[in-house]
């Protein structure tokens, strides 16, 4: 491991609003902040918004700066990535943002029923290989996990440069009768009137320079029904 990474990991340990639980603290058990994030970490009663697979945390930080009336929690397993966002909220004293270092597979250990208001998924791995659906963050496996802690009808946002992932997510939402609020295969050619969509991650800027189109879909996830794969996507 490089000295730079070791330095970042050491610095993460000093930040006030960065949580890095050990495996034993979350495997098949509840994290101590489950159901208590807003009152214990953010010290308010404002809505809680997650960014899953947050990478360097650009969206988490950008959203927190724009929407002071909400709380934002970036989630990623890569400590060297979230270090940038974590350092930003520490240096700028952004009190409505925090970071959680964990695998998203364990997400149910961290949040209680209806604790989360919205979920953002920005440029995730599209998981194009075999058995991909079970690993996609917008697939039925993960959507059913989110239902356990997202408020009924809470919003799921996906931004991706990958057309396959976008079309798959759109088909899944349609097949399950989910309310699609916005769906566009070329975000910046569409007038959305939503300032938050203008926040750009490191990878998004790379994709745009390469001439890639940016897909965006936003849909509501009900808590009272199981989400299933369309027959033509089952494996």
N, C-alpha and C positions, 0 to 999 in steps of 0.2 A: 504494500500500500504506500502511495506517495506521501511525502512530508506535508504537501498541501492539503491532502484529504485528512490526514491525521490532525492537522491544525484546525480544519473546519469542524471535525467531530468534537474536538476539545472545546471549541468555542460554542458549539450548540449546547453543550452541557451548562453553559453559564447563562443562557437566555431564559428569561422569565416565563415566556409563553410558548415553550417548545416541550412537547411530551413525547418521550421515547420509552414506552413500557417494554419490559423484558417479556420474552415468549411465555414464560410461566405465569405471568400476571394476566394474560388474556386468553390463553388456550382453554376453550370450553368453560370459561368463567367470565364474569363481568368486570370490566375496568372500574376503578373506584370512582371515576367521574361520570359513569353512565347515568343519564337522567339529570345531571347536575352541571352541565357545561356552562350554561348561561349564568346561573346564579353564582357558581364557584370560581369560574375563570374570568368571565366578562363583567360580572358584578352588576347585571342589569336584567331586564325582562324582555329584551329585544329579540327578534327572530334570529334563528341560527341557519347559516348557509354553509354547505360543504363544497369544497373543490376536491374531487377525487383524482388521484394521479396528478397532483398539482405541480410536479417538476420543480422549477426554480421559484414558484410562488408568485409569478407576475399577476395572475388573475386574482388570487387571494388578496394581495396587497392593493392592486388597482381597485377592486370592488370595495375594499374597506375604506379607501380614501374617498370614493365617490358617495358611499352610502353609510353615513355615520349612524343611521338609525337601525342598522343591522350588524350582526356579528358574523365573522367569516373564519372558517377553519379549513386550512389546507392539509390534505392527507397524501402522503407518499412514503414509500419504503426507503428511498435513497436520501440519506442524510446529507451527502455532498451537494445534492440538488436543492433541498429545502433551505440549506444554509443561507443562500442569497436572500430569499424572502424573509427568513427569520431574522437575519441581520438588519434588514430594512425596517421591520416593525419595531425592532429594539432601538435602533438609532433614531428613528423618527417618532418614537413613542406612540405608535399606532395602537390604541388600546382595544379596538374592536376586531383585532385579527390575532390568530394563533396558528400553530402548526402541530400536527400529530404524525409521528413517524411509525408507520405500521403497514402490514400487508392488508390490502382492501378485502381479501378473503375473510379477514377477522373482523370486519366492520360492525357486525351485529353485537360484538362484545362491548362496544363503546357508547351506543346511543339507545335511549329508552323510547317507548311508544310515543309517537308524534312529537319527538324532541326536535326534529329537523324540519325546516320550512322549504328549503330548495336544495337541489344538487346540481353542481356544474361538473361536466366532464370535458376537459379541453385537450384535444389532440392525443388521445390514448393510443396505445398499441392496438391496431385494428384486428390483430389475431387472425391472420389469413390462412394459417396452417390447419391441418386436420384437427377436428374436435374443437374448432375455434369458438363456437357459440357459447360453450361453457365458460370461456375465459373473457369474453367480451364484456366490458363494463356496462354496456347497454343491452346485454342479452337477458333472457328470462331468468337465469340463475341469479344474477346480481339484482335485477329488478325486484325479484321476490325477497331478496335480503333487504332492499331499501324499503319495501312496504312495511316492514316491522318497526321502522322508526321515522319514516317520512310522514308528515301530516297528510290526512286524506285529501287527495287531489293536489298534492304538492307538485311543484314543477321540476322536471328533469331537463337540463340543457346539455346539448352536445354540439361542440365545434370540432370539425375534423377536415383534413385535406383529403381523406380517403373516401372515394365515391362508393366503394363496396360497403364500408361500415355505415355510411349515411343511408344508403338505400336499404340495407338490412334493418337498421333501426326504424326507419320509416315504415317498412313492411310489417315489422313486429308490432309497432304501435297500431297500425291499421287493423291487423289481424285480431288484436285483442280489444278493439273498440276503444282505444285510448283517445282522449281529446288532444288533437294536435293544435297547438296555439300558433306556431310558426314553423314552416319548413321551406328551406331554400337551398338549392344546389350551388348558388353563387352569391354569397352573403354581401359582398361589397358592390355588387351590381343591383342590389335590392335596397330600397328605402325602408328600413325597419323602424326608424325613429327611436332607437334604443341606444343610448350612449355607451352602455356597458359592453355592447358587442364590439366597440372600437378598441377595447383593451387587446393588445397583441402580445402573445408569448414569444419567447426566443425562437421556438420551432415554427410558429406561424409566420414570423418575419422571414425565415429561411424559405418556407414554402412559397410565400408571395414573391420573393425575389426570383424564384425558379419558374414563376408563372402559373403556379397551381391555383385552382379555384378553392374557396373555403366554403364548406357545407355547414349549415346550422339547422338544428331542429330542437324545438321546445314542445314538450307534451306533459300532460297531467297524469299522475300515477295514483289510481284509487287504491285504498287499503283493503277493500272488501272482496277482492277477487284474485285468484292465482293467475299469473302471467305465463303463457305457454308459447312454445316455438311454433311458427307456421309449419305445416307438414313438410313443405319443400325445403325447410331448413333443419329439420330434425336429423340427428346423427345416431 
